[in-house]
Amino acid sequence: MLDTAIYSNTTDASNNISVSSQLSARFVICTTILTFLIYRCLRYFTSELPPVGSGLRRLPGPRSTLPYLGRIHDVDRMQAWNAFKKFSDEYKGLYAITLGGETHIWVAREDIAQDLLVKNASISSSRADLGSYPGVTHDFKYLPLLGYTETFQRQKRFAHSMMTRNLTNNYFGYVDLETKRLMHELLVAPNNWWHAMHLHCARIASRLTYGSDELAQEHVTNAGTFLNQIGPSGPVPNLVPFTQYFPEWLVPGKRGVRVRQEKEARLWTNLFEQSKERLAQGDETATYTSASIQMKASGGMKTPIFESEEEAKCAVGMLCTVSVYTIAGPATLFLTAMILHPQWQEKVRKQIDQAVGDGVVELRHSPQLPLLRAAIKECLRWKSTVPLGVPRLLSENYAYDGYHFPKGAVVHVLDIALAQDPDRYENPEVYNPDRWLNPSSPLFRAPLTEHPRLKGHHIFGRGKRTCPGQDLTEAELVVMCGNLLKFFTLGPAEDESGEKVWPQPEKWTTDVIGGPLPFECKIEVRGDERRGIIERLYSEAFE
């Protein structure tokens, strides 16, 4: 009986302690959540206000209709740019909006974009953290998402050195080589054009990075999933940041981020190790990977090229990944534009035939093809492949035209609005390459052997975050698009009744860097002679 009483008392005491501990834990959790909510509410109501006595005005914009969440209900996650473009038109190219408790400033004026991102780049060159990838701005994995840190500057220098080497060495012949394979794939499987173009870009990127194209399809898959996960159409934390702290089972898409990163790490590591082995065996093929190893070994830069081998794997892997959709998107858009505007297709093709003759379009022909370059550039103006732009983080307060831009705000230069600005582009909804070639146009630049060109286009960013791959993008597009028209005629598909089914350019991918969704069309070789040329070139290069 005594033992039973002692056991009972001990059990009661343990239960009391357990209950007390649970209550304490709940109290701590509730207090933490309450403190967080109070902080966010205070920030929500005060962050956009100008400093007292500054004489500055609060930015215009649609006021929040939902506490903390703001106007999130106005944004279609699948085509978010439509809502932001609508607000831009309403507020004359400058406004602020609250989304998920954060202040987002949208700029659709060239003068503000230049002043803030170029003249004041020291306060506008960082990145905001991303809900689906917390901590990514201070990591070393993804150069485009890094804050303006030493890691970013180190990797950007490396990227510039690689792009300069590519240009100097004519991309080691990979652009011309892989274009022969692409033309053959379009010949034998024209309905697979969308995938073939993406795979083409991945093969070039993989060769430049690792010296091999064997796993190009894996790069296409990885890049596509990654772009979806970092945009508004991706996981919920991208729009509602506090949900990043919830468990995987509660947040759709959060597990997918982890799984993709695990697959990516294996892909990048395996390819890096294979490159190391080939280098050790005397393979002197110039690649991003071999350069990262050799530069580190020789001390070829003023500062260490990378702080660790893990950083090197990520730096070169990201250069490969980012080169897929950034080039394939404009390429698929070019095909779309040529189908929808057959008169321009014929004009561009005529110039190509005159300049190139019976041969294939190579990069050396670019100075003789101003109309082709104009047609490519007009695609990016007509339908921006980066419609939302890539956001920056404002590290200090900023003032422009009497308006207060608060520190900590996320700044977006709305590329779709810049590209459709009627004050800059006459009839902006019309696809018209001649606006770049007509000497009476304010957009005209001479000489035509060099202009128009893509380099410097706002789609590549501004200031310290300008894309280092502009020359590579232009080179691939000139050769790919030029040969597409050289060897094929492009037209709409037909339904069962023989009616033409035209592409619908508003059917767009949902990613940060996008392009047209796949559609059916006619890609027909221009006669048996050109068919024979394609087959011969492919056989000589790959069989």
Buried (B, 14 or more C-beta within 10 A) or exposed (E): EEEEEEEEEEEEEEEEEEEEEEEEEEEEEEEEEEEEBEEBEEBBEEBBEBEEEEEBEEBBBBEBEEEBBBBBEBBEBEBBBBBBBEBBEEBEBBBBBBBBBBBBBBBBBBEBBBBBBBEBBEBBBBBBBBBBBBEBBEBBBBBBBBBBBEBBBBBBBBBEBBBEBBBEEBBBEBBBBBBBBBBBBBBEEBBBBBBBBBBBBBBBBBBBBBBBBEBBBBBBBBBBBBBBBBBBBBBBBBBBBBBBEEEEEEBEBBEBBEEBBEBBBEBBBBBBEBBBEBBEEEEEBBBBBBBBBBBBEEEEBEEEBBEEBBBBBBBBBBBBBBBBBBBBBBBBBBBBBBBBBEEBBEBBBEBBEEBBEEEBBBBEBBEBBBBBBBBBBBBBBBBBBBBBBBBBBBBEBBBBEEBBBBEBBBBBBBBBBBBBBEEEBEEBEEBBBBBBBEEEBEBBEEEBEEBBBBBEBBBBBBBBBBBBBBBBBBBBBBBBBBBBBBBBBBBBBEEEEEEEEBBEBEEBBBBBBBBBBBBEBBBBBBEEEBEEBBBEBBEEBEE
